[in-house]
């Protein structure tokens, strides 16, 4: 057995091999941090998960605008889609 000092907390611990650098508690915490950071690399930011909301226009408002333009609701909405408005 080898007597080694932990590089994180400085505690002395026994290890079976000479290449251990961290005690069990610090090693566990480093493993948790490493997994957490790995997950963050592959996750998209929350803003990209959400679908952008289309502007909502009241049905009655669109119908009134269509009548003022001298069109039916369907023709007015189709014309709005074609013009990009």
C-alpha positions in Angstrom: 0.0 0.0 0.0 1.1 3.5 -0.8 0.5 6.6 1.4 -0.5 9.4 -0.9 -1.8 13.0 -0.3 -4.9 14.1 -2.2 -4.2 16.9 -4.7 -7.5 18.6 -4.0 -8.1 18.5 -0.3 -4.6 17.4 0.9 -5.9 14.5 3.0 -3.7 11.5 3.4 -5.0 8.2 2.1 -3.9 4.7 1.3 -3.9 3.5 -2.3 -3.2 0.2 -3.9 -1.3 1.8 -6.8 1.1 4.6 -7.0 -0.8 6.6 -9.7 -3.8 7.7 -7.5 -4.0 11.4 -7.2 -7.3 12.0 -5.3 -9.0 10.6 -2.3 -12.3 8.7 -2.7 -14.4 11.7 -1.7 -12.7 14.1 -4.1 -12.6 11.5 -6.8 -16.4 11.0 -6.5 -16.9 14.8 -6.7 -14.7 15.1 -9.7 -16.6 12.3 -11.5 -19.9 14.1 -10.8 -18.5 17.4 -12.1 -17.0 15.7 -15.2 -20.4 14.0 -16.1 -22.3 17.3 -15.5 -20.0 19.2 -17.8 -20.2 16.4 -20.4 -24.0 16.7 -20.4 -23.8 20.5 -20.8 -21.6 20.1 -23.9 -24.3 18.1 -25.7 -27.4 19.9 -24.5 -28.7 22.8 -26.5 -29.4 26.1 -24.6 -33.0 26.4 -23.4 -33.8 29.1 -25.9 -33.2 26.7 -28.8 -35.6 24.1 -27.4 -38.6 26.5 -27.5 -40.5 27.0 -30.7 -40.7 30.7 -31.7 -44.3 31.9 -31.2 -46.0 33.4 -34.2 -47.7 36.7 -33.6 -51.3 36.1 -32.6 -53.9 38.2 -34.3 -57.5 38.1 -33.2 -59.7 36.4 -35.7 -62.3 39.2 -35.6 -59.6 41.8 -36.3 -58.4 39.9 -39.4 -62.0 39.4 -40.6 -62.8 43.1 -40.2 -59.6 44.0 -42.1 -60.5 41.6 -44.9 -64.0 43.1 -45.2 -62.5 46.6 -45.4 -60.1 45.3 -48.2 -63.2 43.9 -50.0 -62.1 40.2 -49.6 -63.2 37.2 -47.8 -61.3 36.0 -44.8 -59.7 33.1 -46.7 -58.5 35.2 -49.6 -57.2 37.9 -47.2 -55.2 35.4 -45.2 -53.8 33.8 -48.4 -52.8 37.2 -49.7 -51.1 38.0 -46.3 -49.1 34.8 -46.5 -48.0 35.6 -50.1 -46.9 39.1 -49.2 -45.1 37.9 -46.1 -47.0 40.2 -43.7 
